Amino acid sequence: MKIIQPFQYLIATTTINNIDTSSLNKFAKKIFNEEPSIVASNSGGYQSSNLLEREELKDLSEKIQTAIRPYTGYFTFKNNLKLCNMWLNINDIKDSNTLHDNPFTKLSGIFYSNASENCGDLIFSNPVEIEHFINSSELNEYNSYNCSKYKIIPQNNMLVIFPSFLKHEVTINTSKNKKIFFSFNLI
């Protein structure tokens, strides 16, 4: 039997270790105290406006661009993708982010500068509504061919990159620590 996989949704994770997360977290607290939150996908929590041009994020931006090169190669874009925006998210206890996608961009990502245990998982929804075709009671176990959701557990210094059309959400932070993460898009 020949197996054909015509549609694949690539999500990549890596670690950026050579970055000063302490300075990023101090910057995040400064922005949090100085600028009001916008309301986008946040349910509670804080989201900043676009911070891409801020000097404090220059090192992070450059390291993201370098780290994602192997991933972007899978898509065979004619031109190199560039960061078009970056914003700060701070989720305290009971804060989350609702299901959303990032339209008018090609790739999206998240960098976690402060993520503790139980701080809220990143959940991706399968664009194919598999639950309309497969009942969970019919399965021995979930895998990448039959699941409707995929979970990533955040860690400090973790970078996650994914196609912007993949709907994603962040579950409730049940830890007593603030989760600090920087989200971004590329065009």
Protein Blocks (a to p, Z undefined) as FASTA:
>chain_A
ZZddfbccdddddddfkbcfklmmmmmmmmmmmpccddfkbggjjddddfklpmklmmmm
mmmmmmmmmmmmmnopabdcddfbdcdddddehiacdddddehiabdcdddfbdcehibp
addddfbafklmbcfklpfbdcfklccbdcddddehiacdddfklccdddddfbfbdcdd
dddddZZ
